[in-house]
Amino acid sequence: MLKACHRGILFAALALFSVSSFAAKPSFKLCWSIYAGWMPWDYAQQSGIVKKWADKYGIDIKFVQVNDYIESVNQYTAGGFDGCTMTNMDALTIPAAGGVDSTALIIGDYSNGNDGILSKSAQSIAELKGQPINLVELSVSHYLLARALEKSGLSERDVKVVNTADADLVAAFTTPEVKSIVTWNPLLAEAQKQPNTKLLFSSAQIPGEILDLLVVNTETLKAHPELGKALTGAWFETLKVMQGESETAKTARTQMGQAAGTDLAGFDAQLAATHLFSDPKLALDFTDSPQLKATMQMVAEFSFKHGLLGDAAPSADVVGVATPAGNWGDTNNTKLRFTDEFLRLVVSNAL
């Protein structure tokens, strides 16, 4: 009887230990939205690659799709997620400018033609002078236009920006009234089907400036470096799976394309305009390059000029940005960080 009681107490204690151990397992939630360079995250979760790496480091990781891109960034900024996919400009102007210390854990790619300026009336950027141009105001499309004008000796004062929701851009471009637009894929590819349409400028002409990131809350990452290790490992394993023409690779890209609303051919066309850093060493070289700091300075100056750093921002350098090659902005207010810590682990096969 006594032994039975002891055994019962032991089982109860073990059960409580198991429950408390499970409850103590760190759990993380990240959000993503549809874009060619972010589809690998969805595949990584659906295929079990994320779980494999999370299990390796004793944590739980869940990726949640948010249909509205800006809403996903806002939800991350509000604390609803531990991480989120976003561009470098939005990382600076939304969470960082909002006071949320964030780390760009992975620079997944840069737009290498996925963003472009289309026109039915102009044959060059110079011919856009005096014309209205439809785009999503204060987005990376707006930044692309500003850079294109600058390279042609013009400025935004020389054109009229017409704010148009991304959902309405392609339909607007089919009307006689709308002659020129700036947008991104897959909208760009759809709009290019219009007759007599010319691509005047694309992100391929400013390589390395429109970056697609996985951003993680800095405090969370510092407290749980295993999260950074698991995510980095899962990312590069997924990129390795999807490369090439093997059946496995084509199946992976087909699934990504279907999730993005297209087929293998359509998704491959989008990837062709996306400079994926599938080689960890090349990703490390880019992250450590002085170009990253210079790009973030240009992005900050554009953002300040358009009021994206906050109404009270006194200057473009109000938000500090830390990169391996040096810092830009106020080092006492560093809110956006680019790290090479986990990339180095991948390159040295230490994950």
N, C-alpha and C positions, 0 to 999 in steps of 0.2 A: 504493500500500500504506500509506504513511505517512498519506495523507489519509483512507483508510478507517479506520485506527486512531483518528485524531483524531475522525472522525465517530462511531465507536463509543463513544469516551470521552465525547463530547458528549451522545449519546443517553442513555448510562448516567447521566451527571450530571443531565440533565433529568428522567429517571425518578425518581432519588433525590430531587430537589427536589420533584417532584410528590407523591411518597409522604409526604415530611416535611411538606409544606404541608397535605396532607389530615389527617395525624395531629395537626397543631397546631391544627386547627379546634376551637374550644371546643364542648363538648357538654354538654347539661344534661338532667336527667331529673326530671320532676315527677309527683306522684301525685294522683289524684282519686277520689272515690267518688260513688255515685248520690245526687243531690239536685237538685231543679228548678233551683236557682240555679247549679249547677255543670255541668249538662249542656251548656251552650255550649262548654265546653273540649273535650269529646269531639267535638262537631261541628266545632269549629275545626281539630282535628287531622285528622279523617276527610275534611274538605272541602279540605284543603290550605292553609287560611288560616294556620295556625301555621307551616307550611313556608315560605310566601311571606314572612312577616315575619322568620323566622329567616334565610332566605337574604339578605334585605336587609341584615342586620347581620352576615353572615358566621359564623353559628353554627348548631348543630344543637339542636333542642328536641324532646323526646319526652314525651308524657303517658301515664302508665301507670295503668290502673284497678286499685284495690285494693277488693275487695268489702266488707271490714269497715272501716267508717269510722275507728274508734279505732285499729285496726291501721295504717291509712295514716298517721295522725298520729304514732304511735309509730315507724314506720319512718323518717319524715322526721326525727324527733328523734334517732334513732340514727345519722343520717348517710347513710341509704340513698337519699335523694332530695334534690335541691337546693331543692325547693319542694313545697307541698301545699295542697289546699283544706281549710279548717277554719273553725270558728266562732271568734269573738273570745274566748269563754270558754276554749275548748280551746287556743287559741294562747297564752293567758296561763298556763294551769295545766299544760300538758304541755311543749312545747319551752321556753318562757320560764322557767317555774319550774324546769325541768330544767337550766337554764344555757346553752341554745342561743339565741344572739342571733338574733332573727328579725324580718323586716320584712313588715308587711302591705302588699304592693305594690298590691293592688286590693281595695277594698271593693266587691264585686260587687252586693250587695243586703242588705236586711234583711228578716227574716221579718215579714210583714204579715198574718198569719192562718194561716201554714203550721204553727204550733205551737198547740195548744189543750188545754183542760181539758174533758173530757166526763163527764157523769154521768147515770145512770138513776134516781137517787134524790133528788138535790138540784136545786133550782130557782135557787140562787144560791151564790156562794162562801161566804157566811156559813153556809149550811146544811151545808157540808162539815165543820163543827166536830165533832170526835169520831169522824169516819169514817176508814176506811182508804182510801188513794189509791195506785193502782198506777202506777209510772213507772220509767224508767231512772234510778236514783239517781245523783246528782252530774253529771247531764247538763244540757243547756239546758232540758229539761223540768222538772227540779228547780228551776232558776232561775226559770222561768216561774211555777211554783206559789208559790214564795216571794214573788215580786212581786205575784201575785194576792191572796195572803193579806194581805200588807202593805197593799195598797190597800183591803182590806175590814176593816182594823182587827184582823186576826188574825196569828198567827205559826205557824211550823212545829210548835210545841209543841201547837197546837190540833188537829192532825191526825196520822194515823199513815201514814208513807210506807212503802210495800211495794215493795221493789226487784224489778223484773220486766224480763227481757231484752226488747229491742225486738221480737225475732222472736216472742215469746210474748204480747205485749200484746193484740193484736186477738182472738186465741183466748180469752184470759182474760176479756175483756170480754163474750164471748158466754155466760159462765157466770153463774148467779144470784149466786154469792158475790162477784164483782167488780162493784162499783157505779160506781166512778169511776176514770178513768185520765187521764194526761197523756201526749201523744205528738205526733208531727209527721207531715206528709204524706210519702208516700201512706197511711201507717197511719191517720192522723186521718180521712181521707175514708172509708176502709174501715170504721172503727169507728163512724162516724156513721150507717151504714146500719142499725145496731141499732135496734129499735123503742123509742119513748119515751126517746130520747137527747137530752139538751140540752147545747149548747155554752155553758159557763158563763163562759169567759174565753179570749181568744186573744192571740197576739203583736201583733195589730193594736191592742191597748190599751196596748202599751208600744212604740210605733214607734221604730225606730232602736236598739234595745237588743240584739237577737239578730242579729248581723252575720255574713255569710258572706264569707269572705276567700280570697284567694290569697296565701299566706305563702311568702316566699323567705328562704333563709339570708342574713343580713346581710353576712357576709364575702364570700360569692359575689357578691352584688349590687354591693357596693363594687368588687370586682375586675373585674366584668363588667357595667357599666351598660347595655351593649347587650342583655343579657338582659331587663332591665326595660323597655327601649324596645320590643323585639320582642313581649313578652307583652302589654304595654299596647295596642300597636297591633292585635295579633290579637284581643284581647278586644273592643275597641270596634267593630272591623269586623264581628265575629260578631254583636254585639248589633244593629248596624244592619241586617244581613242578615235577622235573625229577626223584626223589628218589622213590624206591619201585616198586611194581608190579601192581599198579592200571592202569586202561585203560588210564587215563590222563598221567601218568608217562611214560608208554610204547609208547604212541603216541608222546610225547615230544622227547623221545630218538630215536624213529624211524625217526622223522624229522631231528634230529641232524645227525644221521647216514647217511641218504640219502644225506644230504648236504655235508657230508664228503666222499661220494662215496662208502658207504657200506650199510648194512642193520642193523636191530636191534641187531641181534646176533653178527655181526662184531663189532658194536659200543660198545656193552656191554663188549665184550672181551677186547677192548682197554681201556674202563673205569676200568676194573678189574686191569689193570696195571698202573692206574692213581690214586694217593691218593688225591682225591678231598676233600677240606676242606668244606664240606657241613654244618658242625656245626660251626656257627660263634664263639662260645666259644673256640673250638679247633683251629680255625684259629687265634684267638687272642693270645692264649697260644703259638702257634708256632712263631708268629710274635714277641712276647715279649721275646722269649727264647734266651739264650746266644748262642745256636747252630747257629742261623742265622748270627750273627757276625763272628763266627768261619768259617762258610761256605764261607762267602764273602771274608774272608782273603785267604782261599785256592784258591778260584776262581781268586782273584787278583794276587796271586803269579803265578798261572798257566798262566794267561793272560800276565803278564809281561815277563815271561820266553819265551813266543812265540811272543813277540812284538806287542801284541794286545792293549796295552795302549798308543801306539804312539811311533814313532822313537825317540822322544826326552825325553821319560819318564825315569827319573833317577833311579826309584825304584818301587817296587810293590805297595807301599803305596802312590803313586802320586795322586790318586783320592780318595777323602774322601767319605766314605760310612757311613751314619747315620742309626742306628737301635735303637729301644727302649731300648735294653740292653747295648748300648754303641756304640762308633764309631770306625771305622777302617780307617786308612789312614790319609791323610793331612786334618785336620779340617778347614784349610784356603782355601781348594779347594774341599769342599763337593759338589758333583754333583749327588749322588744317595742317595735317602732317602727312608727308609721303615717306613711307618706310621701306628699307631694303632688307630688314632683319630676316624676314621669313623667306624672301627670295634667295638669300645667301644660303639658307639651309637646304633649299631645293637644289641649287647649283652644286653644293658640296655633298649631295646625297645623304644629308643628315636628318631628314624628316622621318 
